[in-house]
Amino acid sequence: MFDYEACLAACARGDKRALRQLYVQDSHQLLGVALRIARDKALAEDIVHDAFIKVWHGAGSFDPSRGSARGWVFSVTRHLALNAVRNRYREVTLEDEHEQVAAPGASVEFSAREGRVYACLEHLDPARRACILHAYVDGCSHSEIARKLDTPLGTVKAWIKRSLAALRECMA
């Protein structure tokens, strides 16, 4: 029987063979998990790759009191897959943007709205503006923003929620 806890402990110590053993043991199943969520083989393969990198770097943070080591590895993959799917919906393709701007009269409207967005962003407190820009321009998660700004996660979430409401009101 494969010892996942020992494997993660070895990864935390920098033992590349342990990561390779984990890959051989579960990469196929992890690909299946990612594929069921992402529904795109190339994206699922990227997710599994990213999951193994995250496992390698985060193996030391595994806490056996919170669950099984195998469950933790699968959880890492599942969360990455869900985030990838969410991020795919946030993406705006160049063709979509071009079609909007190319429509008759839309060019002027788009430019006016773009200027208004910048003006509305300027009305936000600098820390709250930074949260919005990190989230929607840089694509950072709330926890990444909290780390970047050295601010509690709950505060970052509240700032983003309130700032989006303020931007909606300003844009109306």
Residue frames relative to the residue before (quaternion, step in Angstrom):
aa qw qx qy qz dx dy dz
M 1.0000 0.0000 0.0000 0.0000 0.00 0.00 0.00
F 0.4713 -0.6952 0.4776 0.2578 3.57 -0.94 0.98
D 0.2715 -0.7671 0.5647 0.1378 3.60 -0.88 0.98
Y 0.2374 -0.8186 0.5123 0.1055 3.56 -0.02 1.34
E 0.6428 0.5285 -0.3370 0.4403 3.60 0.94 -0.83
A 0.6601 0.4915 -0.3069 0.4781 3.58 0.92 -0.88
C 0.6337 0.5365 -0.3256 0.4523 3.57 1.03 -0.78
L 0.6698 0.4797 -0.2982 0.4820 3.60 0.93 -0.86
A 0.6234 0.5277 -0.3406 0.4656 3.59 1.03 -0.75
A 0.6510 0.5008 -0.3121 0.4774 3.59 0.99 -0.79
C 0.6206 0.5238 -0.3417 0.4731 3.60 1.03 -0.74
A 0.6435 0.5289 -0.3174 0.4532 3.57 0.97 -0.85
R 0.6772 0.4633 -0.2839 0.4962 3.59 1.16 -0.58
G 0.5818 -0.6158 0.3619 0.3891 3.59 1.28 -0.07
D 0.4277 0.7020 -0.4625 0.3323 3.58 1.22 0.36
K 0.3024 -0.7928 0.5085 0.1463 3.57 -0.27 1.32
R 0.5834 0.5802 -0.3781 0.4243 3.59 1.13 -0.56
A 0.6220 0.5423 -0.3431 0.4488 3.57 1.05 -0.70
L 0.6412 0.5058 -0.3264 0.4759 3.58 0.98 -0.80
R 0.6351 0.5254 -0.3211 0.4664 3.58 1.00 -0.82
Q 0.6429 0.5147 -0.3207 0.4678 3.60 1.00 -0.83
L 0.6448 0.5125 -0.3126 0.4731 3.56 0.99 -0.83
Y 0.6290 0.5345 -0.3260 0.4608 3.57 1.02 -0.82
V 0.6687 0.4882 -0.2972 0.4757 3.58 0.87 -0.95
Q 0.6665 0.5310 -0.2968 0.4309 3.57 0.97 -0.89
D 0.8758 0.1308 0.0056 0.4645 3.60 0.70 -1.05
S 0.4099 0.7390 -0.4794 0.2368 3.63 1.13 -0.09
H 0.6429 0.5317 -0.3328 0.4396 3.59 0.98 -0.79
Q 0.6763 0.4762 -0.2920 0.4802 3.59 0.93 -0.88
L 0.6463 0.5145 -0.3216 0.4629 3.59 0.99 -0.78
L 0.6090 0.5313 -0.3478 0.4753 3.57 1.08 -0.68
G 0.6309 0.5354 -0.3259 0.4573 3.58 1.03 -0.77
V 0.6384 0.5149 -0.3202 0.4741 3.59 0.99 -0.84
A 0.6882 0.4842 -0.2799 0.4622 3.57 0.82 -1.02
L 0.6573 0.5201 -0.3054 0.4518 3.57 0.99 -0.82
R 0.6341 0.5236 -0.3339 0.4607 3.60 1.00 -0.77
I 0.7053 0.4445 -0.2695 0.4820 3.60 1.00 -0.74
A 0.7632 0.4008 -0.2076 0.4624 3.59 0.77 -1.04
R 0.1925 -0.8213 0.5081 0.1738 3.60 1.15 -0.64
D 0.6527 0.4031 -0.3102 0.5615 3.55 1.15 0.73
K 0.4139 -0.7586 0.4403 0.2436 3.59 -0.44 1.21
A 0.6613 0.5015 -0.3240 0.4541 3.61 0.87 -0.87
L 0.6563 0.4943 -0.3080 0.4796 3.58 0.97 -0.85
A 0.6391 0.5274 -0.3241 0.4565 3.60 0.97 -0.83
E 0.6382 0.5142 -0.3256 0.4715 3.59 1.00 -0.78
D 0.6391 0.5129 -0.3188 0.4763 3.59 1.01 -0.79
I 0.6361 0.5349 -0.3213 0.4539 3.56 1.01 -0.83
V 0.6628 0.4896 -0.3120 0.4729 3.59 0.90 -0.89
H 0.6135 0.5367 -0.3433 0.4666 3.59 1.00 -0.76
D 0.6833 0.4805 -0.2794 0.4734 3.58 0.86 -1.00
A 0.6164 0.5521 -0.3421 0.4452 3.58 1.08 -0.74
F 0.6749 0.4813 -0.3070 0.4677 3.59 0.91 -0.83
I 0.6083 0.5209 -0.3556 0.4819 3.59 1.08 -0.60
K 0.6658 0.4977 -0.2992 0.4685 3.57 0.94 -0.90
V 0.6247 0.5195 -0.3336 0.4780 3.59 1.03 -0.77
W 0.6464 0.5303 -0.3168 0.4480 3.58 0.91 -0.92
H 0.7390 0.4118 -0.2293 0.4813 3.59 0.83 -0.98
G 0.7775 0.3713 -0.1868 0.4720 3.58 1.06 -0.66
A 0.3505 0.7731 -0.4784 0.2251 3.59 1.25 0.06
G 0.6400 0.5438 -0.3229 0.4364 3.57 1.06 -0.69
S 0.6664 0.4984 -0.3071 0.4618 3.59 1.17 -0.41
F 0.4490 0.6791 -0.4690 0.3424 3.61 1.25 -0.06
D 0.1212 -0.7870 0.6044 0.0247 3.55 -0.92 1.04
P 0.3440 -0.7804 0.4821 0.2007 3.60 -0.31 1.22
S 0.5939 0.5735 -0.3776 0.4193 3.62 1.15 -0.40
R 0.6885 0.4785 -0.2774 0.4692 3.59 1.23 -0.36
G 0.7839 -0.2270 0.1425 0.5601 3.60 1.23 -0.07
S 0.6757 -0.4981 0.3587 0.4082 3.52 -1.33 0.02
A 0.5980 -0.5737 0.4271 0.3617 3.54 -1.20 0.55
R 0.6478 0.5038 -0.3242 0.4706 3.58 0.96 -0.81
G 0.6316 0.5288 -0.3216 0.4670 3.58 1.00 -0.79
W 0.6328 0.5345 -0.3273 0.4548 3.57 1.03 -0.78
V 0.6513 0.5113 -0.3103 0.4670 3.59 0.94 -0.89
F 0.6730 0.4786 -0.2925 0.4822 3.58 0.94 -0.88
S 0.6241 0.5411 -0.3327 0.4551 3.58 1.08 -0.73
V 0.6124 0.5403 -0.3431 0.4640 3.59 1.00 -0.81
T 0.6795 0.4907 -0.2848 0.4651 3.58 0.87 -0.97
R 0.6579 0.5203 -0.3069 0.4497 3.56 0.89 -0.93
H 0.6737 0.4913 -0.3018 0.4621 3.60 0.88 -0.89
L 0.6379 0.5115 -0.3303 0.4715 3.58 0.98 -0.76
A 0.6515 0.5116 -0.3176 0.4614 3.58 0.97 -0.81
L 0.6568 0.5013 -0.3138 0.4679 3.59 0.92 -0.85
N 0.6500 0.5054 -0.3169 0.4709 3.59 0.98 -0.81
A 0.6332 0.5308 -0.3352 0.4527 3.59 1.00 -0.79
V 0.6521 0.5010 -0.3145 0.4742 3.58 0.98 -0.83
R 0.6481 0.5090 -0.3186 0.4684 3.60 0.94 -0.86
N 0.6773 0.4986 -0.2972 0.4521 3.58 0.89 -0.92
R 0.5921 0.5712 -0.3685 0.4329 3.58 1.10 -0.65
Y 0.6700 0.4958 -0.3015 0.4630 3.60 1.03 -0.74
R 0.6433 0.5275 -0.3203 0.4532 3.59 1.19 -0.46
E 0.5747 0.6240 -0.3725 0.3762 3.56 1.18 -0.55
V 0.1692 -0.7381 0.6438 0.1096 3.54 -1.13 0.75
T 0.3035 -0.7658 0.5334 0.1923 3.55 -0.58 1.09
L 0.6310 -0.5507 0.3915 0.3812 3.55 -1.16 0.55
E 0.6326 0.5409 -0.3417 0.4365 3.58 1.00 -0.80
D 0.6485 0.5196 -0.3215 0.4540 3.60 0.94 -0.89
E 0.6719 0.4886 -0.2979 0.4702 3.56 0.90 -0.93
H 0.6526 0.5252 -0.3124 0.4480 3.57 0.97 -0.89
E 0.6412 0.5249 -0.3277 0.4537 3.58 0.97 -0.84
Q 0.6461 0.5162 -0.3292 0.4557 3.59 0.97 -0.79
V 0.6984 0.4646 -0.2745 0.4702 3.56 0.88 -0.92
A 0.6808 0.5180 -0.2942 0.4262 3.58 1.02 -0.77
A 0.5209 0.6360 -0.4303 0.3728 3.62 1.17 -0.33
P 0.6027 -0.5832 0.3918 0.3783 3.63 -1.04 0.73
G 0.8286 0.1809 -0.1647 0.5036 3.55 -0.83 1.01
A 0.5685 0.6279 -0.3811 0.3705 3.57 1.19 -0.41
S 0.5696 0.6177 -0.3780 0.3887 3.56 1.09 -0.64
V 0.6832 0.4659 -0.2824 0.4862 3.57 0.86 -0.92
E 0.6549 0.5117 -0.3122 0.4602 3.57 0.95 -0.90
F 0.6449 0.5215 -0.3231 0.4558 3.59 0.96 -0.89
S 0.6659 0.5011 -0.3073 0.4594 3.60 0.88 -0.89
A 0.6524 0.5077 -0.3200 0.4628 3.57 0.97 -0.82
R 0.6654 0.4903 -0.3080 0.4711 3.59 0.93 -0.86
E 0.6190 0.5459 -0.3478 0.4449 3.57 1.02 -0.80
G 0.6609 0.5009 -0.2998 0.4716 3.58 0.95 -0.88
R 0.6423 0.5238 -0.3146 0.4628 3.55 1.04 -0.78
V 0.6124 0.5447 -0.3528 0.4515 3.59 1.01 -0.75
Y 0.6656 0.4941 -0.3050 0.4688 3.56 0.88 -0.92
A 0.6446 0.5109 -0.3223 0.4687 3.59 0.96 -0.82
C 0.6680 0.4928 -0.3018 0.4689 3.59 0.93 -0.86
L 0.6239 0.5299 -0.3372 0.4650 3.60 1.02 -0.72
E 0.6375 0.5445 -0.3234 0.4387 3.58 1.03 -0.78
H 0.6323 0.5415 -0.3319 0.4437 3.61 1.18 -0.52
L 0.5924 0.5810 -0.3628 0.4240 3.58 1.23 -0.37
D 0.5887 -0.5294 0.4787 0.3796 3.53 -1.27 0.52
P 0.6028 -0.6083 0.3643 0.3659 3.66 -0.90 0.81
A 0.6581 0.4977 -0.3276 0.4602 3.63 0.93 -0.77
R 0.6689 0.4865 -0.2983 0.4764 3.58 0.99 -0.82
R 0.6128 0.5296 -0.3404 0.4776 3.59 1.07 -0.72
A 0.6361 0.5272 -0.3255 0.4599 3.59 0.99 -0.84
C 0.6202 0.5404 -0.3391 0.4564 3.61 1.01 -0.78
I 0.6719 0.4979 -0.2939 0.4629 3.57 0.85 -0.99
L 0.6863 0.4847 -0.2908 0.4578 3.59 0.85 -0.94
H 0.6387 0.5071 -0.3328 0.4734 3.60 0.98 -0.78
A 0.6908 0.4895 -0.2860 0.4487 3.59 0.94 -0.87
Y 0.8314 0.2875 -0.1179 0.4607 3.58 0.69 -1.08
V 0.6906 0.4014 -0.2946 0.5247 3.59 1.19 -0.24
D 0.7574 0.3635 -0.1972 0.5054 3.57 0.86 -1.00
G 0.3919 -0.7475 0.4565 0.2816 3.61 1.22 -0.39
C 0.3506 0.7529 -0.4874 0.2694 3.59 1.16 0.52
S 0.4714 -0.6301 0.5330 0.3109 3.54 -1.21 0.56
H 0.6757 -0.4811 0.3558 0.4305 3.56 -1.26 0.27
S 0.6759 0.4869 -0.3114 0.4572 3.61 0.92 -0.82
E 0.6151 0.5255 -0.3544 0.4690 3.60 1.06 -0.62
I 0.6374 0.5162 -0.3220 0.4728 3.58 1.01 -0.81
A 0.6336 0.5363 -0.3286 0.4506 3.58 0.95 -0.88
R 0.6628 0.4880 -0.3054 0.4788 3.59 0.97 -0.83
K 0.6608 0.5204 -0.3159 0.4390 3.60 0.89 -0.91
L 0.7678 0.3589 -0.1802 0.4992 3.57 0.95 -0.90
D 0.3344 -0.7595 0.4848 0.2762 3.57 1.34 -0.06
T 0.4581 0.6452 -0.4380 0.4266 3.51 0.95 1.10
P 0.5742 -0.5964 0.4162 0.3760 3.62 -1.00 0.67
L 0.6072 -0.5965 0.3957 0.3447 3.56 -1.07 0.81
G 0.6525 0.5240 -0.3185 0.4452 3.60 0.89 -0.86
T 0.6334 0.5272 -0.3189 0.4681 3.57 1.06 -0.77
V 0.6450 0.5183 -0.3175 0.4632 3.57 0.95 -0.90
K 0.6559 0.5083 -0.3150 0.4606 3.59 0.90 -0.91
A 0.6640 0.4973 -0.3060 0.4670 3.59 0.93 -0.88
W 0.6402 0.5253 -0.3291 0.4538 3.61 0.95 -0.86
I 0.6632 0.5005 -0.3135 0.4598 3.58 0.89 -0.91
K 0.6559 0.5140 -0.3176 0.4524 3.59 0.88 -0.91
R 0.7022 0.4578 -0.2729 0.4721 3.60 0.83 -0.95
S 0.6495 0.5222 -0.3201 0.4506 3.57 1.00 -0.79
L 0.6343 0.5144 -0.3324 0.4719 3.58 1.01 -0.74
A 0.6300 0.5187 -0.3309 0.4740 3.58 1.04 -0.76
A 0.6580 0.5045 -0.3030 0.4697 3.59 0.97 -0.87
L 0.6495 0.5033 -0.3192 0.4721 3.61 1.00 -0.77
R 0.6305 0.5239 -0.3380 0.4625 3.60 0.98 -0.78
E 0.6656 0.4986 -0.2961 0.4698 3.56 0.94 -0.91
C 0.6637 0.5083 -0.3002 0.4594 3.57 0.94 -0.85
M 0.6944 0.4826 -0.2715 0.4595 3.57 1.02 -0.82
A 0.5836 0.6153 -0.3633 0.3857 3.61 1.19 -0.49
